[in-house]
Amino acid sequence: MVTVGIDNGSTDLVALVIYNLDTVGQATQTYTLNVYDATGTLSATATTAPVPLYGSYANLLRDVMPSLPSGAFKLQVVGSAYTAFEALQFHGPSVTALVAASEVVPAATASSSAVGRNRHPSPAALRMAPPRRSST
């Protein structure tokens, strides 16, 4: 799952919730959180605490990854295919649910170039934008 947000540590914060719905493996899961900056470069990575079956993990992204890039970034959650994910963008006293989408990274083929193969698209390339800010 991926989403795009902004977290400057003061007025703009991103929170996330992950639900473990792994009814196939029926096991506790950990999830890897990857943050990519606006150029598509991996900026930070972290692993959640173990999440029991039908349990959830919630936190401010900044509490898991204290060093986040400035401006818009892409948050990628990697784990079980049986997962529910929600991210919230806080701006002062306002909050908006961020659009989250599944991401399929194409497998490399023998004829493809290794250059850029491990890079992820920038937030602008995802055509997802952080929520518009209103004065209300």
Buried (B, 14 or more C-beta within 10 A) or exposed (E): BBBBBBBEEEEBBBBBEBBBBBEEEEEEBBBEBBBBBBEBEBBBBBEBEEBEBEEEBEBBBBEBBEEBBEEBBBBBBBBBEBBEBBBBBBBEEEEBEBBBEEBEEEEEEEEEEEEEEEEBEBBBEBEBEBBEBEEE
